[in-house]
């Protein structure tokens, strides 16, 4: 999502009320909402693989250094995402709910390498999405179904990470993300959605992007988090923090204003696909205190 020359105020206790949102939360998420939220993500992944595999042939993958076995496994990954779409669509229909349809997307890959890099990010986000949503699912049947998708998404993620020469399981715990944090990441790929889609109780936070200069990021690295097309300002004298998300709780570091964003130092305890948000509160992270993000940082151990 883009905010043209917007200035967002950051109160000392958290997010100011002026943050733009999509589909403002009007009520707590129901199981049907959560399944439609999951279906929104599965539509995105399904379309991503169908479009990418239609664009890049097996020979194109071979030319990029990937053998036939990897290509066929990637086809299977794409089929899994299609099966997830069909499963969730049927579950919602059987429950008397209207399933969301696929949107129009812009994924931004130019070649096999950027396609696979994006695939790895999407699979990692999928793991965090299902993990974060699990606590809100009331039905044990739906929870089991979501768990069965989560484990497959985790296998996809590990396989792609290994092929891209990243640690396939870099940490002992995966990172849960809230519905809004995941939607904020997904919205970067969404151009438009059918007007007939039922509204979801989610909002997109202002975008936050890593400017690593293609550097290898490790613990102690200093990175710049960009705030594209908007300026994020704290209340006079109030600090801004970068909160690195973890299942055991966020780790806060000072976010120092620089041209176009904020400079932060990567704290200890993180590896692999890592998520960071900006906030004016260093006591906890919630949808009420996030000012921008998440940004994704790949941290090498």
C-alpha positions in Angstrom: 0.0 0.0 0.0 1.3 3.5 -0.8 0.6 6.8 1.1 1.4 9.8 -1.1 3.5 12.3 1.0 1.5 11.4 4.1 2.9 12.4 7.5 2.0 10.0 10.3 2.2 11.1 13.9 3.5 8.6 16.4 2.3 9.2 20.0 4.5 8.2 22.9 2.1 5.4 23.8 1.7 4.0 20.3 0.0 4.7 17.1 -1.8 8.0 16.4 -5.3 7.8 15.1 -4.4 9.1 11.7 -3.0 5.8 10.3 -4.8 4.9 7.0 -6.5 1.5 7.1 -8.2 -0.9 4.8 -11.4 -2.5 5.9 -11.4 -1.0 9.4 -12.0 -3.6 12.1 -15.7 -3.4 13.0 -16.0 -6.6 15.0 -13.9 -9.4 16.3 -12.9 -12.1 13.8 -15.1 -15.1 13.5 -14.0 -18.5 12.3 -15.5 -17.7 8.9 -13.5 -14.4 8.8 -10.4 -16.3 9.7 -11.0 -19.0 7.0 -11.6 -16.2 4.5 -8.4 -14.5 5.6 -6.6 -17.8 5.1 -8.3 -18.2 1.7 -7.1 -14.7 0.7 -3.5 -15.8 1.3 -4.0 -19.1 -0.4 -5.5 -17.4 -3.5 -2.4 -15.1 -3.5 0.0 -18.1 -3.3 -2.0 -20.2 -5.8 -2.0 -17.4 -8.4 1.7 -16.7 -7.7 2.8 -20.3 -8.6 0.4 -20.6 -11.5 1.6 -17.4 -13.1 5.3 -18.0 -12.4 5.3 -21.6 -13.7 3.4 -20.6 -16.8 6.0 -17.9 -17.4 9.2 -19.9 -16.6 9.5 -23.3 -18.3 11.4 -26.2 -16.9 14.2 -25.2 -19.3 14.3 -21.7 -17.8 14.8 -23.3 -14.4 17.5 -25.6 -15.8 19.3 -22.6 -17.3 19.2 -21.0 -13.8 20.8 -24.1 -12.3 17.8 -26.0 -11.0 17.3 -29.6 -12.0 14.1 -31.4 -13.1 13.5 -32.8 -9.7 13.4 -29.4 -8.2 11.1 -28.1 -10.9 8.6 -31.0 -10.4 8.7 -30.4 -6.6 7.9 -26.7 -7.3 4.9 -27.8 -9.5 3.8 -29.9 -6.5 4.1 -26.9 -4.2 1.9 -25.0 -6.6 -0.7 -27.8 -6.6 -0.7 -27.9 -2.8 -1.7 -24.2 -2.8 -4.4 -24.9 -5.3 -5.7 -27.7 -3.1 -5.7 -25.4 -0.1 -7.8 -22.9 -2.1 -10.3 -25.6 -3.0 -10.4 -27.0 0.5 -11.1 -23.6 2.2 -13.6 -22.6 -0.5 -15.5 -25.8 0.1 -15.4 -25.5 3.9 -16.7 -21.9 3.8 -19.5 -22.9 1.4 -20.5 -25.8 3.5 -20.6 -23.5 6.6 -23.0 -21.1 4.7 -20.4 -18.4 4.3 -19.4 -16.6 1.1 -15.8 -17.5 0.2 -13.6 -14.7 -1.1 -12.4 -14.8 -4.7 -9.0 -14.3 -6.1 -7.7 -10.8 -6.5 -5.5 -9.1 -9.1 -1.9 -9.2 -8.1 1.5 -7.7 -9.0 4.3 -9.9 -7.8 7.3 -8.0 -9.3 9.6 -10.9 -10.2 11.7 -10.6 -13.3 13.5 -14.0 -13.6 13.7 -17.4 -11.9 15.9 -16.1 -9.1 13.5 -13.3 -8.0 10.6 -15.7 -8.5 12.1 -18.2 -6.1 13.1 -15.5 -3.6 9.6 -14.2 -3.6 8.2 -17.8 -3.2 10.4 -18.3 -0.1 9.2 -15.1 1.5 5.5 -16.0 0.8 5.9 -19.5 2.2 7.5 -18.1 5.3 4.7 -15.5 5.7 2.2 -18.3 5.3 3.7 -20.2 8.2 3.6 -17.1 10.4 0.0 -16.3 9.3 -1.4 -19.7 10.2 0.5 -19.8 13.5 -0.7 -16.4 14.5 -4.4 -17.1 13.6 -4.5 -20.4 15.4 -5.2 -18.9 18.8 -8.3 -17.1 17.4 -10.0 -20.2 15.8 -12.8 -21.5 18.1 -13.8 -24.6 16.2 -11.5 -27.6 16.9 -12.3 -29.0 13.4 -11.2 -25.8 11.7 -8.1 -25.5 14.0 -7.0 -29.0 13.0 -7.6 -28.2 9.3 -5.6 -25.0 9.7 -2.8 -26.9 11.5 -2.6 -29.4 8.7 -2.1 -26.6 6.2 0.5 -24.9 8.5 2.7 -28.0 8.6 2.7 -28.3 4.8 3.5 -24.6 4.4 6.4 -25.1 6.8 7.7 -28.0 4.6 7.4 -25.7 1.5 9.4 -23.0 3.3 12.1 -25.3 4.5 12.5 -26.9 1.1 12.8 -23.5 -0.7 15.1 -22.0 1.9 17.5 -25.0 1.5 17.5 -24.7 -2.3 18.3 -21.0 -1.9 21.1 -21.8 0.4 19.4 -20.4 3.5 19.2 -22.3 6.7 16.0 -24.4 6.3 15.1 -24.2 10.0 17.1 -21.3 11.3 15.4 -21.1 14.7 13.8 -23.4 17.3 10.5 -21.4 17.1 8.6 -19.9 14.3 7.1 -16.4 14.5 3.4 -15.8 14.8 2.0 -12.7 13.1 -1.4 -11.0 13.7 -4.0 -10.8 11.0 -3.2 -7.2 10.3 0.5 -7.7 10.2 0.1 -10.5 7.6 -2.4 -8.5 5.6 0.0 -5.6 5.6 2.6 -7.8 3.9 0.1 -9.4 1.5 -1.4 -6.0 0.5 1.9 -5.1 -1.2 1.1 -7.7 -3.9 -2.7 -6.9 -4.2 -3.8 -4.6 -7.0 -7.5 -4.9 -6.6 -10.1 -7.5 -5.3 -13.6 -8.3 -6.5 -16.2 -6.0 -5.1 -18.3 -9.1 -4.3 -15.7 -10.3 -1.8 -17.0 -10.2 1.8 -15.1 -7.6 3.9 -12.5 -8.9 6.3 -11.8 -7.3 9.7 -8.3 -6.4 8.8 -6.3 -3.3 8.1 -2.9 -2.6 6.4 -0.3 -0.7 8.3 1.9 1.8 6.4 4.6 -0.1 4.4 8.1 -0.6 5.8 10.9 -2.0 3.7 14.5 -3.1 4.3 17.3 -1.3 2.5 20.2 -3.7 3.1 22.2 -2.7 0.0 22.4 -6.4 -0.7 24.5 -6.9 2.4 24.4 -10.1 4.5 22.6 -9.2 7.6 23.7 -10.7 10.9 23.3 -10.0 14.6 24.8 -6.5 15.2 24.4 -5.3 11.6 23.0 -1.8 11.2 20.2 -1.7 8.6 17.9 1.0 7.3 14.2 0.6 7.3 12.6 2.7 4.7 9.2 4.4 5.0 8.3 4.8 1.3 6.2 7.9 0.3 5.4 9.0 3.8 7.2 10.5 6.8 6.9 9.0 10.2 7.4 11.4 13.1 7.4 10.8 16.8 5.8 13.2 19.2 8.3 15.9 20.2 11.0 14.3 22.3 9.4 10.9 22.1 11.6 8.0 20.8 10.7 5.6 18.0 11.5 1.9 18.4 12.0 -1.0 16.1 10.3 -4.1 17.5 11.7 -7.4 16.4 8.8 -10.0 16.7 9.3 -13.3 18.4 7.0 -15.9 19.9 8.6 -15.2 23.3 7.9 -11.5 23.0 9.3 -8.6 21.0 12.8 -7.2 21.3 13.0 -3.4 21.1 15.9 -1.4 19.8 16.2 2.3 19.1 15.1 3.5 15.7 17.2 6.5 14.7 15.8 8.8 12.0 17.7 8.9 8.8 16.9 10.2 5.3 14.0 8.1 4.1 13.4 6.0 7.2 15.1 4.7 10.3 18.5 3.1 11.1 18.4 0.1 13.5 20.8 -2.4 14.9 19.8 -6.1 14.6 19.6 -7.5 18.2 20.7 -11.0 19.3 18.3 -13.9 19.2 17.0 -13.7 15.6 17.8 -15.8 12.5 16.2 -16.5 9.2 13.1 -14.7 8.0 12.5 -12.1 10.7 9.8 -9.4 11.1 10.2 -5.9 12.5 7.7 -3.1 13.0 8.0 0.5 14.1 6.3 1.7 17.2 6.3 4.4 19.8 5.8 1.9 22.7 8.5 -0.3 24.1 6.3 -2.3 26.5 4.6 -4.6 24.0 3.4 -4.8 20.4 -0.3 -4.9 19.4 -2.4 -3.7 16.4 -3.0 -0.5 18.4 0.7 0.3 18.8 2.2 -0.6 15.4 3.0 2.5 13.4 4.5 0.8 10.3 5.5 -2.6 9.0 6.2 -5.3 9.2 9.4 -5.3 7.2 11.1 -8.6 6.4 14.8 -9.1 7.2 16.7 -12.3 6.3 19.2 -12.7 9.2 22.1 -15.1 8.7 23.3 -17.0 11.8 
